[in-house]
């Protein structure tokens, strides 16, 4: 009888251990692997992209904890924020208070500063350019719809500013970050001052070798470059049920190597729901 009781106790303990193990791992398969792909290398650079904005405190804390675990597992070097609030973004302000693992460089649009570029050295050699489209640029580009397809002088100036920055970019990888898709903006009528300015955002991206465009809103990829939307479900977007919020909120994890850039979309459950691969032109077979 004692032997049976002892065996039952051991069985219960093992069952509890199994339950704990499954509860920790189920639904979060991405966090517990230091190798996120067959082609991952020890010198690959990882970084996170996230949409800022206001969230209920428990949702914000949950999101930051997930980011913390990914940053620790994959040794993320920095965070890119698509927030239009710049350095005043509440997610950015609370991240470093909540987690020491998120005390990383945060690159974000600087409110009122227009377009600018961050030049980042890569561990395997070469560099990465991250170009931010200023919030003022986004607003001016949207004025095109109001003006019936005619770009005014200020909008043309903003486009010229963006092309100037991209022209100076000399990184092996080039990423553009914006809070709006912009991709529908096209110059249909060309005033004199618009000569030499690309007639669409796609043309700017293609002409200056942009590999990836990260948008806070839905966007469309082109044959020459990839566009991806960062998961975004902040409180100012209106009410939504929990299931939909789980699918829409989250962040991106990027892995940059010599020949490829892989982006993983991670939802608020910690699951990878999409993967996009960008190959560096001319290095596909290396």
SEFIVO-429366 format. One record per residue (C-alpha): residue in one letter; x, y, z; residue number from 0. Coordinates in nm, 2 decimals. Layout:
N
+------+--------+--------+--------+-----+
: rest :      u :      v :      w :  nr :
+------+--------+--------+--------+-----+
:    A :      X :      Y :      Z : NUM :
...
+------+--------+--------+--------+-----+
//
This chain:
286
+------+--------+--------+--------+-----+
: rest :      u :      v :      w :  nr :
+------+--------+--------+--------+-----+
:    X :   0.00 :   0.00 :   0.00 :   0 :
:    X :   0.29 :   0.24 :   0.09 :   1 :
:    X :   0.46 :   0.15 :  -0.23 :   2 :
:    X :   0.15 :   0.23 :  -0.43 :   3 :
:    X :   0.11 :   0.56 :  -0.25 :   4 :
:    X :   0.48 :   0.64 :  -0.31 :   5 :
:    X :   0.44 :   0.56 :  -0.68 :   6 :
:    X :   0.13 :   0.78 :  -0.70 :   7 :
:    X :   0.32 :   1.07 :  -0.54 :   8 :
:    X :   0.60 :   1.04 :  -0.79 :   9 :
:    X :   0.35 :   1.03 :  -1.08 :  10 :
:    X :   0.17 :   1.34 :  -0.96 :  11 :
:    X :   0.50 :   1.53 :  -0.93 :  12 :
:    X :   0.61 :   1.43 :  -1.27 :  13 :
:    X :   0.27 :   1.53 :  -1.41 :  14 :
:    X :   0.30 :   1.87 :  -1.25 :  15 :
:    X :   0.64 :   1.92 :  -1.39 :  16 :
:    X :   0.51 :   1.83 :  -1.74 :  17 :
:    X :   0.22 :   2.08 :  -1.70 :  18 :
:    X :   0.46 :   2.36 :  -1.60 :  19 :
:    X :   0.69 :   2.28 :  -1.89 :  20 :
:    X :   0.41 :   2.28 :  -2.14 :  21 :
:    X :   0.25 :   2.60 :  -2.00 :  22 :
:    X :   0.58 :   2.78 :  -2.04 :  23 :
:    X :   0.66 :   2.66 :  -2.39 :  24 :
:    X :   0.32 :   2.61 :  -2.55 :  25 :
:    X :   0.23 :   2.92 :  -2.75 :  26 :
:    X :   0.58 :   3.07 :  -2.72 :  27 :
:    X :   0.79 :   2.85 :  -2.94 :  28 :
:    X :   1.00 :   3.14 :  -3.06 :  29 :
:    X :   1.14 :   3.25 :  -2.73 :  30 :
:    X :   1.32 :   2.93 :  -2.64 :  31 :
:    X :   1.54 :   2.90 :  -2.94 :  32 :
:    X :   1.87 :   3.08 :  -2.98 :  33 :
:    X :   1.87 :   2.99 :  -3.35 :  34 :
:    X :   1.58 :   3.14 :  -3.55 :  35 :
:    X :   1.66 :   2.97 :  -3.88 :  36 :
:    X :   1.89 :   2.73 :  -4.06 :  37 :
:    X :   2.08 :   3.02 :  -4.21 :  38 :
:    X :   2.13 :   3.22 :  -3.88 :  39 :
:    X :   2.49 :   3.30 :  -3.80 :  40 :
:    X :   2.67 :   3.40 :  -3.48 :  41 :
:    X :   2.76 :   3.74 :  -3.62 :  42 :
:    X :   2.40 :   3.82 :  -3.74 :  43 :
:    X :   2.25 :   4.13 :  -3.59 :  44 :
:    X :   1.90 :   4.13 :  -3.44 :  45 :
:    X :   1.68 :   4.43 :  -3.36 :  46 :
:    X :   1.32 :   4.49 :  -3.28 :  47 :
:    X :   1.06 :   4.72 :  -3.45 :  48 :
:    X :   0.75 :   4.83 :  -3.26 :  49 :
:    X :   0.46 :   5.07 :  -3.29 :  50 :
:    X :   0.43 :   5.31 :  -3.00 :  51 :
:    X :   0.12 :   5.48 :  -2.89 :  52 :
:    X :  -0.11 :   5.46 :  -2.58 :  53 :
:    X :  -0.21 :   5.12 :  -2.44 :  54 :
:    X :  -0.38 :   5.02 :  -2.12 :  55 :
:    X :  -0.11 :   4.97 :  -1.86 :  56 :
:    X :  -0.15 :   4.59 :  -1.84 :  57 :
:    X :  -0.13 :   4.56 :  -2.22 :  58 :
:    X :   0.17 :   4.78 :  -2.24 :  59 :
:    X :   0.34 :   4.58 :  -1.96 :  60 :
:    X :   0.26 :   4.25 :  -2.13 :  61 :
:    X :   0.40 :   4.38 :  -2.47 :  62 :
:    X :   0.72 :   4.51 :  -2.31 :  63 :
:    X :   0.77 :   4.18 :  -2.12 :  64 :
:    X :   0.75 :   3.99 :  -2.45 :  65 :
:    X :   0.99 :   4.23 :  -2.61 :  66 :
:    X :   1.22 :   4.18 :  -2.31 :  67 :
:    X :   1.23 :   3.80 :  -2.35 :  68 :
:    X :   1.30 :   3.83 :  -2.73 :  69 :
:    X :   1.57 :   4.09 :  -2.67 :  70 :
:    X :   1.74 :   3.87 :  -2.42 :  71 :
:    X :   1.71 :   3.55 :  -2.62 :  72 :
:    X :   1.83 :   3.69 :  -2.95 :  73 :
:    X :   2.07 :   3.96 :  -2.80 :  74 :
:    X :   1.89 :   4.24 :  -2.98 :  75 :
:    X :   2.11 :   4.55 :  -3.02 :  76 :
:    X :   1.85 :   4.82 :  -3.06 :  77 :
:    X :   1.48 :   4.90 :  -3.10 :  78 :
:    X :   1.32 :   5.10 :  -3.39 :  79 :
:    X :   0.99 :   5.27 :  -3.30 :  80 :
:    X :   0.75 :   5.39 :  -3.57 :  81 :
:    X :   0.57 :   5.62 :  -3.32 :  82 :
:    X :   0.48 :   5.97 :  -3.44 :  83 :
:    X :   0.52 :   6.08 :  -3.08 :  84 :
:    X :   0.90 :   6.06 :  -3.10 :  85 :
:    X :   1.10 :   6.05 :  -2.78 :  86 :
:    X :   0.78 :   6.14 :  -2.59 :  87 :
:    X :   0.62 :   5.81 :  -2.68 :  88 :
:    X :   0.48 :   5.63 :  -2.37 :  89 :
:    X :   0.60 :   5.29 :  -2.47 :  90 :
:    X :   0.96 :   5.42 :  -2.50 :  91 :
:    X :   0.94 :   5.60 :  -2.17 :  92 :
:    X :   0.81 :   5.30 :  -1.98 :  93 :
:    X :   1.04 :   5.04 :  -2.15 :  94 :
:    X :   1.36 :   5.14 :  -1.97 :  95 :
:    X :   1.18 :   5.17 :  -1.64 :  96 :
:    X :   1.03 :   4.83 :  -1.67 :  97 :
:    X :   1.32 :   4.62 :  -1.80 :  98 :
:    X :   1.70 :   4.65 :  -1.80 :  99 :
:    X :   1.71 :   4.43 :  -2.11 : 100 :
:    X :   1.53 :   4.71 :  -2.30 : 101 :
:    X :   1.78 :   4.97 :  -2.20 : 102 :
:    X :   1.90 :   4.96 :  -2.56 : 103 :
:    X :   1.93 :   5.24 :  -2.81 : 104 :
:    X :   1.58 :   5.34 :  -2.92 : 105 :
:    X :   1.57 :   5.49 :  -3.26 : 106 :
:    X :   1.25 :   5.68 :  -3.33 : 107 :
:    X :   1.11 :   5.98 :  -3.53 : 108 :
:    X :   1.21 :   6.31 :  -3.38 : 109 :
:    X :   0.90 :   6.52 :  -3.36 : 110 :
:    X :   0.92 :   6.82 :  -3.58 : 111 :
:    X :   1.27 :   6.74 :  -3.71 : 112 :
:    X :   1.18 :   6.60 :  -4.05 : 113 :
:    X :   1.37 :   6.32 :  -4.21 : 114 :
:    X :   1.69 :   6.18 :  -4.07 : 115 :
:    X :   1.92 :   5.88 :  -4.08 : 116 :
:    X :   2.08 :   5.65 :  -3.83 : 117 :
:    X :   2.40 :   5.48 :  -3.95 : 118 :
:    X :   2.47 :   5.15 :  -3.77 : 119 :
:    X :   2.78 :   4.93 :  -3.80 : 120 :
:    X :   2.72 :   4.56 :  -3.85 : 121 :
:    X :   2.92 :   4.30 :  -3.65 : 122 :
:    X :   3.02 :   4.11 :  -3.97 : 123 :
:    X :   3.14 :   4.42 :  -4.15 : 124 :
:    X :   2.95 :   4.68 :  -4.35 : 125 :
:    X :   2.66 :   4.89 :  -4.22 : 126 :
:    X :   2.29 :   4.94 :  -4.20 : 127 :
:    X :   2.11 :   5.27 :  -4.27 : 128 :
:    X :   1.78 :   5.33 :  -4.10 : 129 :
:    X :   1.60 :   5.64 :  -4.25 : 130 :
:    X :   1.31 :   5.79 :  -4.07 : 131 :
:    X :   1.04 :   5.98 :  -4.26 : 132 :
:    X :   0.95 :   6.27 :  -4.03 : 133 :
:    X :   0.59 :   6.31 :  -3.92 : 134 :
:    X :   0.58 :   6.64 :  -4.09 : 135 :
:    X :   0.67 :   6.47 :  -4.42 : 136 :
:    X :   0.38 :   6.22 :  -4.38 : 137 :
:    X :   0.13 :   6.50 :  -4.32 : 138 :
:    X :   0.24 :   6.70 :  -4.62 : 139 :
:    X :   0.23 :   6.39 :  -4.84 : 140 :
:    X :  -0.13 :   6.32 :  -4.74 : 141 :
:    X :  -0.22 :   6.67 :  -4.85 : 142 :
:    X :  -0.19 :   6.55 :  -5.21 : 143 :
:    X :  -0.54 :   6.39 :  -5.18 : 144 :
:    X :  -0.69 :   6.73 :  -5.07 : 145 :
:    X :  -0.52 :   6.91 :  -5.35 : 146 :
:    X :  -0.66 :   6.68 :  -5.61 : 147 :
:    X :  -0.33 :   6.52 :  -5.71 : 148 :
:    X :  -0.12 :   6.84 :  -5.73 : 149 :
:    X :   0.19 :   6.85 :  -5.51 : 150 :
:    X :   0.26 :   7.19 :  -5.36 : 151 :
:    X :   0.60 :   7.34 :  -5.31 : 152 :
:    X :   0.63 :   7.23 :  -4.95 : 153 :
:    X :   0.55 :   6.87 :  -5.04 : 154 :
:    X :   0.81 :   6.87 :  -5.31 : 155 :
:    X :   1.06 :   7.01 :  -5.07 : 156 :
:    X :   0.99 :   6.72 :  -4.83 : 157 :
:    X :   1.04 :   6.47 :  -5.10 : 158 :
:    X :   1.37 :   6.63 :  -5.20 : 159 :
:    X :   1.48 :   6.62 :  -4.84 : 160 :
:    X :   1.41 :   6.24 :  -4.83 : 161 :
:    X :   1.59 :   6.18 :  -5.15 : 162 :
:    X :   1.89 :   6.38 :  -5.03 : 163 :
:    X :   1.92 :   6.16 :  -4.72 : 164 :
:    X :   1.88 :   5.84 :  -4.92 : 165 :
:    X :   2.13 :   5.96 :  -5.18 : 166 :
:    X :   2.38 :   6.00 :  -4.90 : 167 :
:    X :   2.31 :   5.66 :  -4.75 : 168 :
:    X :   2.59 :   5.42 :  -4.81 : 169 :
:    X :   2.49 :   5.13 :  -4.59 : 170 :
:    X :   2.49 :   4.77 :  -4.73 : 171 :
:    X :   2.13 :   4.75 :  -4.60 : 172 :
:    X :   1.88 :   5.04 :  -4.62 : 173 :
:    X :   1.56 :   5.05 :  -4.43 : 174 :
:    X :   1.30 :   5.33 :  -4.43 : 175 :
:    X :   1.06 :   5.38 :  -4.14 : 176 :
:    X :   0.74 :   5.58 :  -4.15 : 177 :
:    X :   0.42 :   5.62 :  -3.96 : 178 :
:    X :   0.21 :   5.62 :  -4.28 : 179 :
:    X :   0.22 :   5.40 :  -4.59 : 180 :
:    X :   0.29 :   5.69 :  -4.83 : 181 :
:    X :   0.30 :   5.44 :  -5.12 : 182 :
:    X :  -0.01 :   5.57 :  -5.29 : 183 :
:    X :   0.13 :   5.92 :  -5.32 : 184 :
:    X :   0.21 :   5.99 :  -5.68 : 185 :
:    X :   0.30 :   6.31 :  -5.87 : 186 :
:    X :   0.04 :   6.32 :  -6.15 : 187 :
:    X :   0.10 :   6.68 :  -6.25 : 188 :
:    X :   0.45 :   6.82 :  -6.26 : 189 :
:    X :   0.50 :   7.19 :  -6.18 : 190 :
:    X :   0.83 :   7.34 :  -6.28 : 191 :
:    X :   0.99 :   7.30 :  -5.93 : 192 :
:    X :   0.91 :   6.92 :  -5.94 : 193 :
:    X :   1.16 :   6.84 :  -6.22 : 194 :
:    X :   1.40 :   6.58 :  -6.11 : 195 :
:    X :   1.18 :   6.46 :  -5.82 : 196 :
:    X :   1.06 :   6.09 :  -5.85 : 197 :
:    X :   0.69 :   6.08 :  -5.92 : 198 :
:    X :   0.61 :   5.82 :  -5.66 : 199 :
:    X :   0.73 :   5.68 :  -5.33 : 200 :
:    X :   0.80 :   5.35 :  -5.50 : 201 :
:    X :   1.03 :   5.52 :  -5.74 : 202 :
:    X :   1.23 :   5.68 :  -5.45 : 203 :
:    X :   1.27 :   5.35 :  -5.28 : 204 :
:    X :   1.38 :   5.17 :  -5.60 : 205 :
:    X :   1.61 :   5.44 :  -5.72 : 206 :
:    X :   1.81 :   5.45 :  -5.39 : 207 :
:    X :   1.82 :   5.08 :  -5.32 : 208 :
:    X :   1.59 :   5.06 :  -5.02 : 209 :
:    X :   1.56 :   4.70 :  -4.90 : 210 :
:    X :   1.27 :   4.73 :  -4.66 : 211 :
:    X :   1.00 :   4.99 :  -4.57 : 212 :
:    X :   0.85 :   4.95 :  -4.22 : 213 :
:    X :   0.51 :   5.12 :  -4.19 : 214 :
:    X :   0.28 :   5.17 :  -3.89 : 215 :
:    X :  -0.01 :   5.13 :  -4.13 : 216 :
:    X :  -0.10 :   4.89 :  -4.41 : 217 :
:    X :   0.12 :   4.91 :  -4.71 : 218 :
:    X :   0.20 :   4.73 :  -5.04 : 219 :
:    X :   0.53 :   4.57 :  -5.14 : 220 :
:    X :   0.69 :   4.63 :  -5.47 : 221 :
:    X :   0.90 :   4.39 :  -5.68 : 222 :
:    X :   1.21 :   4.59 :  -5.60 : 223 :
:    X :   1.16 :   4.62 :  -5.22 : 224 :
:    X :   0.96 :   4.48 :  -4.94 : 225 :
:    X :   0.70 :   4.67 :  -4.73 : 226 :
:    X :   0.59 :   4.54 :  -4.39 : 227 :
:    X :   0.35 :   4.67 :  -4.14 : 228 :
:    X :   0.45 :   4.67 :  -3.77 : 229 :
:    X :   0.17 :   4.51 :  -3.56 : 230 :
:    X :  -0.02 :   4.80 :  -3.42 : 231 :
:    X :  -0.32 :   4.81 :  -3.19 : 232 :
:    X :  -0.30 :   5.11 :  -2.96 : 233 :
:    X :  -0.59 :   5.24 :  -2.75 : 234 :
:    X :  -0.65 :   5.55 :  -2.98 : 235 :
:    X :  -0.76 :   5.32 :  -3.26 : 236 :
:    X :  -1.09 :   5.24 :  -3.09 : 237 :
:    X :  -1.23 :   4.94 :  -2.91 : 238 :
:    X :  -1.17 :   4.59 :  -3.04 : 239 :
:    X :  -1.23 :   4.24 :  -2.90 : 240 :
:    X :  -0.94 :   4.06 :  -2.72 : 241 :
:    X :  -0.89 :   3.80 :  -3.00 : 242 :
:    X :  -0.85 :   4.06 :  -3.27 : 243 :
:    X :  -0.63 :   4.27 :  -3.05 : 244 :
:    X :  -0.40 :   3.97 :  -2.99 : 245 :
:    X :  -0.36 :   3.93 :  -3.36 : 246 :
:    X :  -0.30 :   4.29 :  -3.43 : 247 :
:    X :  -0.07 :   4.40 :  -3.14 : 248 :
:    X :   0.29 :   4.28 :  -3.12 : 249 :
:    X :   0.62 :   4.37 :  -3.28 : 250 :
:    X :   0.88 :   4.27 :  -3.54 : 251 :
:    X :   1.21 :   4.09 :  -3.49 : 252 :
:    X :   1.47 :   4.14 :  -3.76 : 253 :
:    X :   1.78 :   3.94 :  -3.83 : 254 :
:    X :   2.04 :   4.10 :  -4.05 : 255 :
:    X :   2.32 :   3.89 :  -4.21 : 256 :
:    X :   2.56 :   3.95 :  -4.49 : 257 :
:    X :   2.32 :   3.82 :  -4.76 : 258 :
:    X :   1.97 :   3.83 :  -4.61 : 259 :
:    X :   1.73 :   4.03 :  -4.39 : 260 :
:    X :   1.46 :   3.82 :  -4.22 : 261 :
:    X :   1.16 :   3.98 :  -4.04 : 262 :
:    X :   0.94 :   3.78 :  -3.80 : 263 :
:    X :   0.60 :   3.92 :  -3.70 : 264 :
:    X :   0.53 :   3.83 :  -3.34 : 265 :
:    X :   0.18 :   3.87 :  -3.20 : 266 :
:    X :   0.09 :   3.95 :  -2.84 : 267 :
:    X :   0.08 :   3.57 :  -2.76 : 268 :
:    X :   0.45 :   3.55 :  -2.85 : 269 :
:    X :   0.38 :   3.34 :  -3.16 : 270 :
:    X :   0.54 :   3.40 :  -3.50 : 271 :
:    X :   0.25 :   3.47 :  -3.74 : 272 :
:    X :   0.45 :   3.58 :  -4.04 : 273 :
:    X :   0.80 :   3.57 :  -4.18 : 274 :
:    X :   0.95 :   3.78 :  -4.47 : 275 :
:    X :   1.28 :   3.72 :  -4.63 : 276 :
:    X :   1.48 :   3.99 :  -4.82 : 277 :
:    X :   1.78 :   3.88 :  -5.02 : 278 :
:    X :   2.07 :   4.12 :  -5.08 : 279 :
:    X :   2.10 :   4.17 :  -5.45 : 280 :
:    X :   2.42 :   4.02 :  -5.59 : 281 :
:    X :   2.47 :   3.81 :  -5.27 : 282 :
:    X :   2.20 :   3.55 :  -5.31 : 283 :
:    X :   2.44 :   3.26 :  -5.37 : 284 :
:    X :   2.71 :   3.37 :  -5.12 : 285 :
+------+--------+--------+--------+-----+
//
